[in-house]
Amino acid sequence: MIRLVIPFTALYAVWLGLNQSLAEDVLWLGAAVCLVLVWLFREGLTVFAEIRLSPRSLMATLGFTAYFLRELVRANLALARIVLSPTLPVHPGIVMVHTGLKSPMGRLMLANAITLTPGTLSVELQGESLYVHWVNMTTSDTEAATADIVAGFESYLKVMYG
């Protein structure tokens, strides 16, 4: 049942946000549309079943968001410094990093967070290995690259998804 409640709640929140109205017809129509969507895609929405619902997970989600935004600003500034430099000091390369995340959704979130951070791009995910294109590769050592790229995100994602 929880596998259906979470997607319904998420869809309904989006519906209410997009409509910006609490009129009775909007509320009923939104509930009906969300119920139909959740029922039609009940097997395809299993990703939502991996979300942990606990106060600790909620705090980890807020921490992940803050950490991501901090890394986003830091990476943008670093990349701007590289681009604006007359010598264009880049050392691009693909590095393999490891993840201890067992959840497919956790791994997806990690790969997306890495890709959305300027200067890095998730290229391939194979089991516990993630191949990342790094604009300014400071190390080719897997453990050091894992610590630089993955560790910060992963600490929050382990709590959120396991």
N, C-alpha and C positions, 0 to 999 in steps of 0.2 A: 504493500500500500504506500509506503514511504517513497517508493520509486515513482509513483504517480503524483504525490502531493508536492514534492519539490519542483518538478517541472511546471505543474499547474500554477504554483505560487509565483515562480519566476515569470512565466508567460503573462499571468494576470497583472503582475507589477508593471511589466512593459506595456501592456494594454492600457492600464490606467495612466501611466506616464505619457504615452503618446496621445491619448484622448484629452487629458487634462480636464476631466469632468467627472463629477460624482452623481450625475443624473441617473435616475433609476434604470432607464432603458440602456444606458451605456454600461452600467454595472451588470445587468442581466445578460446583455448580448456578449459582453466580454467573457463572462463566466461560461456561457454556452460555447463560444468559439474555443476558448482554452480547454474546456472539457473534451470537445471533439478532437482537437489537435493532440492532446495527451493520449486519448484513447487510440487514435489512428497510428500514432508513432510510439506506442507503449514499449515496443521492443527496440526501437531505434534511439530512445532517450536514456539508455542505461548509463550513459556517462554521468548523469546527475545522481545516480545511485552511489557513486563513489565519494560524494561530498560528505564529510563528517560534520554532524551538527552537534557542536559542543561549545561552551564558552572559550575553551582553549583554542579551538579551531577558528572561531570568530576573531580572536585576538591575533592569531597567526595570519589570518587573511588581511587584517588591517596592517600588520607588520610587513607582510609581503608587498602590499600596495605602497606603503611608505618607502620600503627598500627599493622597489622597482622605480619609483619616481625619482629617488635620490640618484640611482645608477643611471637613469635616463638623462638627467641634467648633467651629471659628471661626464658621461660618455659623449654627450653633445658638445660640451666645452672642450674635451680632449680632441675630438674629431675636428672641431672648428680650428683649434690651434694647429693641427697638422695641415689642414687645407690652406690656411692662411700663411703658413711658413713658405718662404721662397724655395727652400730645398725639398719640400714635400717629403718629410722623413717617415715613409711608410715601410713596413716590413711585413707584407701580407703572407698568409699561409693558412693551411688547414691543419688543425690540431684535434687530436682525439681526447675527449674528456669522459670521465665515468660518472654515472649517477647510481645512487643507491635506492632510488624511488622504484617501488614495485607497481604502483598504480599507473595504468595507461594514461589516465587523465592528468596525473601529476607530472608524468614525463612530457605530455603534450604542453602543459603549462610552462614547464621549464624550457622546452624548445622555443615556444612562442616568446617568452620573456627574453631569451637570448637574442632571438631574431629582431625583436622590437627595440633592443638596445643598440644604438648606432655604433658601428665598428665591428659588430659580430653578426654572423648569420648561421643559423642551424642548417646544415647541409643534409645530414642523414642521421637517423636514429636506428641503431641495431642493438636490440637487447639492452644491456647496461652501458653501451658506448654511444656517445653522441659526437658526431664530427662537426666541428665549428670552423667556419672561415673567419679569420681574425685579421683585421686590417693592419694592426700594429702588433704582430706576434712577438711577445717578449720572451717566450720560452716554448720549446717543442716537447718538453717533459710533460707526460700525461698527468702526473700527480700535481705538479705546479700549476698547469693550465686548469685543472679541475678546481684547485683552490682559488685561482684568480677569477674564473668565469662562473662556475657552478655553485660553489659552496654557500654563498650568501643566499641565493634563491632557494636552494635545496633545503636549508634549515627550516624555512617556513613551510615549504611544500610537503615536507615529511609529516608535519603536524596536521596540515590541511587534508592530505590524501593518503598518507602512509607510505 
